Every structure is written in C-alpha cells, then in structure tokens.
Amino acid sequence: MRIGFIQFDVQFREKQHNIEKIYQFMEREQADLWVLPELFNTGYCFTSQNELTQLAEDIPNGETTQFLISQAKKKKTNIVAGIAEKNEANYYNSAILVNEQGLIGHYRKIHLFDEEILWFKPGDLPFQVWELKKAKIGMMICFDWIFPEAARTLALNGADIICHPSNLVLPYCQDAMVTRCLENRVFAITANRIGTERNGNRELTFTGASQITGVNGEILCHASKDQEEVMFAEIDPQLARNKHATQKNHIFHDRRPEMYQLDK
C-alpha cells in the first residue's frame, strides 16, 4: 500500500488557492492514501468568529469536501484532510475521509489547542475506525497527539494507520509519534504544514517535518522544516495487526485495566 502526505504553505482565507495547490500536487503522483494538513482549506490564525463563519463549510455538501470527493474518484484513491466545518450554529476543527464512494469518515477534533477554544466547539464524535480495501483507518488531529488515549483508542478499535492532519507549532510531536506508533504497533501519517501565518496581531510559524512512522517506531519518511514536499512510503498494513512485542508479550492482551484505577 502506497501512503503519503502533502506538506505545503497554506494561505489564510485563500481557499481557492489552497484547493488548487492540492489539485496540482495530486495530479503529479498516485497513492492509495493521501493525508493533508489540518485546516488545509482555510488556514489557521482566526482572530474572530466572523472570520470562521465566512470560511467554514458544511460536510459533506461544502465545496472542499466535494472537491476532495471528485479528486478521490478521479485518482481512485483515499484522502484524509482537515477542514473548518460549520454544522448549524456550531463550528468544528474537523477531518474527513473520502474515496470513490464519497464521504466515508468524519471526525471532529476533541482536544483543542490554545486559541482554537475561542472559535471551535470541542469535538463530539468519538475516535472511530473505518475499513478500506487495504487497511483500517483512524483519524486524529494535531494536538490530539499529546493525549496517548487518542492513539490507543484508535489502535484498540483496530486501526492499522492513524491519519494525523496537523498545524504543528510545538517541536515535540514528531518525536512523540515514534512512541505512539511503537506502543500501539500502528502506522501513522502526520501531515503538517510550513510557513508563517499572520493575521492582525497574531503570528504563528509552523514546524513542517511531516513524517510517516512505522509500527516499530521507525521513521519511514521525513520532510524538511520549511519546504513544500510530497512524500510516500510503501507499507504492509498487515504488520499493524501483529501486536506481539515478543513471542510471549502481546501489547493489548497484556494490559491490566483493573490495575489502572485512579485515586479519587
């Protein structure tokens, strides 16, 4: 199975520009699974609810979801992408999974980061896994990485690959994903972005370094910190279904939930 990410310089408010960039990248290559950054269609640095209101879209009827579905049909592929979602009066930092059949999966970011809490509602959809032809796919978004429960829940639910759209500004995630993959024996695709985004008095620089991590914590490919790049890895998703650390140790069967009680 050929899996990959697109790392690029997302432009705030420039939805058509960002969609066109993805179109151009995907026209050049072929993969079974693509992962795009968090909020790839709108950019990240919101400073008012009005900005988000103008840019967020319905799922699945919004232009971004429909574009991605059309690309998935054209390229006969699967795509995971982070987009700003409007659902009635609520706004979510969301991710979708689409393929030739249309919208397959939908996740709303559970662990909001920093000023996201001012504009987005915390996610109300649990961590889920969707079975594709070649692999079982789970999604989490950016800051979810810091909560080991996120990756563990996806793994316990059967995910072979964790798709991880991101807009990372802290320097820790890429190293942490080595542990997340090793402790769960899963693959992960962290699709980050690059560039510095400015909006009013707010400025953020994103760390790039998107990566694909293997079931033993090995880095299968790793992008630069400041260049637009598309990278791929050839994997066998079946490797993620062997949860043995040794012949006698199974990382899930050896768990002792009855001993993990918290003091009240």
C-alpha positions as CSV (number, residue, x, y, z in Angstrom):
1,M,0.0,0.0,0.0
2,R,1.4,3.4,-1.0
3,I,0.6,6.1,1.6
4,G,1.7,9.7,1.5
5,F,1.3,13.3,2.7
6,I,1.3,16.7,1.2
7,Q,3.2,19.4,3.2
8,F,2.6,22.9,1.9
9,D,2.4,26.6,2.8
10,V,-1.4,27.1,3.4
11,Q,-2.6,30.7,2.8
12,F,-5.1,32.1,5.3
13,R,-8.5,32.9,3.8
14,E,-7.3,31.9,0.3
15,K,-9.5,28.8,0.0
16,Q,-9.3,28.5,-3.8
17,H,-5.5,28.9,-3.8
18,N,-5.2,26.1,-1.2
19,I,-7.5,23.8,-3.1
20,E,-5.7,24.5,-6.4
21,K,-2.3,23.6,-4.7
22,I,-3.7,20.3,-3.6
23,Y,-5.0,19.6,-7.1
24,Q,-1.6,20.4,-8.6
25,F,0.2,18.1,-6.1
26,M,-2.2,15.2,-6.6
27,E,-2.1,15.4,-10.4
28,R,1.6,14.6,-10.3
29,E,1.5,11.4,-8.2
30,Q,-0.5,8.4,-7.3
31,A,-1.1,6.8,-3.9
32,D,-3.6,4.6,-2.2
33,L,-3.9,7.0,0.7
34,W,-3.2,10.8,1.0
35,V,-3.2,12.9,4.1
36,L,-3.4,16.7,4.0
37,P,-2.8,19.2,6.8
38,E,-5.2,20.4,9.4
39,L,-7.5,23.3,8.2
40,F,-5.8,23.0,4.8
41,N,-8.6,24.8,3.0
42,T,-8.8,28.0,5.2
43,G,-5.6,28.4,7.2
44,Y,-5.3,28.6,10.9
45,C,-4.9,32.0,12.5
46,F,-8.5,33.0,13.2
47,T,-8.9,36.2,15.2
48,S,-12.7,36.5,15.2
49,Q,-15.8,34.2,15.0
50,N,-16.9,36.2,11.9
51,E,-13.8,35.0,10.0
52,L,-14.6,31.4,10.8
53,T,-18.2,31.9,9.9
54,Q,-17.3,33.2,6.5
55,L,-14.8,30.4,5.8
56,A,-16.3,27.2,7.4
57,E,-18.3,24.8,5.3
58,D,-20.9,22.1,5.6
59,I,-19.8,18.5,5.5
60,P,-20.4,16.8,3.0
61,N,-22.0,19.4,0.8
62,G,-19.4,22.2,1.0
63,E,-17.1,22.9,-1.9
64,T,-14.0,21.5,-0.2
65,T,-15.5,18.1,0.6
66,Q,-17.0,17.9,-2.9
67,F,-13.6,18.8,-4.5
68,L,-11.9,16.1,-2.5
69,I,-14.5,13.5,-3.4
70,S,-14.1,14.4,-7.1
71,Q,-10.3,14.0,-6.7
72,A,-10.7,10.7,-5.0
73,K,-12.9,9.4,-7.8
74,K,-10.6,10.7,-10.5
75,K,-7.4,9.3,-8.9
76,K,-9.2,6.1,-7.4
77,T,-7.7,6.9,-4.0
78,N,-8.5,7.7,-0.4
79,I,-7.9,11.2,1.1
80,V,-7.9,12.4,4.7
81,A,-8.0,16.2,5.1
82,G,-8.5,18.7,7.8
83,I,-11.2,21.4,7.2
84,A,-13.2,24.0,9.0
85,E,-16.7,22.7,9.5
86,K,-20.0,24.5,10.0
87,N,-22.8,22.4,11.4
88,E,-25.9,24.5,12.1
89,A,-24.7,27.1,14.7
90,N,-21.6,25.1,15.7
91,Y,-18.1,25.2,14.3
92,Y,-15.6,22.3,14.4
93,N,-12.0,21.7,13.5
94,S,-12.7,18.6,11.5
95,A,-11.2,15.9,9.4
96,I,-12.8,13.8,6.7
97,L,-12.0,10.6,4.9
98,V,-13.2,10.4,1.3
99,N,-12.8,8.0,-1.6
100,E,-14.6,6.9,-4.8
101,Q,-17.7,6.1,-2.8
102,G,-17.9,9.7,-1.3
103,L,-17.6,10.7,2.3
104,I,-16.5,7.6,4.3
105,G,-15.4,9.1,7.7
106,H,-15.8,12.2,9.7
107,Y,-14.0,13.3,12.9
108,R,-14.2,16.5,15.0
109,K,-11.1,17.5,16.9
110,I,-11.6,16.5,20.6
111,H,-8.5,18.2,22.1
112,L,-8.5,21.8,21.1
113,F,-5.2,23.7,21.2
114,D,-4.6,27.2,22.6
115,E,-6.9,29.9,20.9
116,E,-8.8,27.2,19.0
117,I,-11.0,27.1,22.1
118,L,-12.2,30.6,21.3
119,W,-13.6,29.7,17.9
120,F,-14.3,26.0,17.7
121,K,-16.5,23.7,19.7
122,P,-14.8,20.6,21.2
123,G,-15.5,17.5,19.0
124,D,-18.5,15.4,19.8
125,L,-17.6,12.4,17.6
126,P,-15.6,9.6,19.2
127,F,-12.4,8.1,17.8
128,Q,-13.6,5.7,15.1
129,V,-12.0,3.3,12.6
130,W,-13.1,2.8,9.0
131,E,-12.3,-0.3,7.0
132,L,-11.0,0.4,3.4
133,K,-10.0,-2.2,0.9
134,K,-6.4,-2.4,2.0
135,A,-6.4,-1.1,5.6
136,K,-8.3,0.1,8.6
137,I,-8.0,3.9,9.0
138,G,-8.4,6.1,12.1
139,M,-8.1,9.9,12.3
140,M,-6.9,12.3,14.9
141,I,-6.0,16.0,14.5
142,C,-2.8,17.8,15.6
143,F,-2.8,18.3,19.4
144,D,-4.6,15.0,19.9
145,W,-1.1,13.6,19.7
146,I,-0.2,14.7,23.3
147,F,-3.0,12.5,24.7
148,P,-1.9,8.9,24.5
149,E,-5.6,7.9,24.9
150,A,-6.3,9.1,21.4
151,A,-3.9,6.8,19.5
152,R,-4.5,3.9,22.0
153,T,-8.3,4.1,21.4
154,L,-7.8,4.1,17.6
155,A,-5.5,1.1,17.9
156,L,-7.7,-0.8,20.3
157,N,-10.6,-0.2,17.8
158,G,-8.4,-1.9,15.1
159,A,-6.7,1.0,13.2
160,D,-3.8,-0.1,11.1
161,I,-3.0,3.5,10.1
162,I,-3.6,6.7,12.1
163,C,-4.0,9.7,9.8
164,H,-3.0,12.8,11.5
165,P,-3.7,16.2,9.8
166,S,-1.7,18.8,11.7
167,N,-0.7,22.5,12.0
168,L,2.1,22.0,14.5
169,V,3.9,24.9,16.1
170,L,5.5,23.0,19.1
171,P,8.6,20.9,18.3
172,Y,7.7,17.7,20.1
173,C,5.1,15.9,18.1
174,Q,7.3,14.2,15.5
175,D,9.4,12.5,18.2
176,A,6.3,11.6,20.2
177,M,4.7,9.8,17.3
178,V,7.6,7.4,17.4
179,T,6.3,6.3,20.8
180,R,2.7,6.4,19.8
181,C,3.4,4.0,17.0
182,L,5.7,1.8,19.0
183,E,3.4,1.4,22.0
184,N,0.4,0.6,19.7
185,R,2.2,-1.1,16.8
186,V,0.4,1.1,14.2
187,F,1.5,3.2,11.2
188,A,0.9,7.0,11.4
189,I,0.9,9.7,8.8
190,T,1.5,13.2,10.3
191,A,0.8,15.8,7.6
192,N,2.0,19.1,8.9
193,R,2.3,22.5,7.1
194,I,5.0,25.1,6.7
195,G,5.2,28.9,6.6
196,T,4.4,31.8,8.9
197,E,0.8,32.9,9.1
198,R,-0.1,36.5,10.2
199,N,-3.5,37.9,11.0
200,G,-3.7,41.1,12.9
201,N,-1.5,40.8,16.0
202,R,-1.4,37.0,15.7
203,E,1.5,35.3,14.1
204,L,2.4,31.6,14.1
205,T,5.3,29.7,12.4
206,F,4.6,26.1,11.6
207,T,7.3,23.4,12.0
208,G,6.9,21.3,8.9
209,A,8.8,18.0,9.3
210,S,5.8,15.9,8.3
211,Q,6.5,12.2,8.6
212,I,5.3,8.7,8.2
213,T,6.1,6.4,11.2
214,G,6.2,2.6,11.2
215,V,4.9,0.0,13.6
216,N,8.3,-0.3,15.3
217,G,8.7,3.4,15.7
218,E,10.9,3.7,12.6
219,I,10.7,6.9,10.5
220,L,9.7,5.7,7.0
221,C,10.0,9.2,5.6
222,H,10.5,12.7,7.0
223,A,10.0,16.1,5.3
224,S,12.0,19.3,5.8
225,K,11.0,22.0,8.2
226,D,10.4,24.7,5.6
227,Q,9.8,23.3,2.1
228,E,6.7,22.2,0.3
229,E,7.0,18.4,-0.2
230,V,5.1,15.4,-1.1
231,M,6.4,12.1,0.3
232,F,5.4,8.5,0.2
233,A,6.1,5.1,1.9
234,E,5.3,1.6,0.8
235,I,3.8,-0.3,3.7
236,D,2.1,-3.6,4.5
237,P,-0.8,-2.7,6.8
238,Q,-1.0,-6.4,8.0
239,L,2.1,-5.6,10.1
240,A,0.0,-3.5,12.3
241,R,-2.2,-6.5,13.2
242,N,0.7,-8.3,14.9
243,K,0.7,-6.9,18.4
244,H,3.4,-9.1,19.8
245,A,6.4,-7.3,21.4
246,T,7.9,-10.7,22.0
247,Q,6.7,-14.3,21.5
248,K,5.2,-14.2,25.0
249,N,4.1,-10.5,25.1
250,H,1.1,-9.1,23.4
251,I,0.8,-5.4,23.9
252,F,-3.0,-5.5,24.2
253,H,-3.6,-8.8,25.8
254,D,-1.0,-8.0,28.5
255,R,-2.9,-4.8,29.5
256,R,-4.2,-4.8,33.1
257,P,-7.1,-2.3,33.1
258,E,-8.1,-3.4,36.6
259,M,-4.8,-2.0,37.9
260,Y,-5.1,1.3,36.2
261,Q,-7.5,2.8,38.7
262,L,-7.2,6.4,39.7
263,D,-7.3,7.6,43.2
264,K,-10.5,9.7,43.7
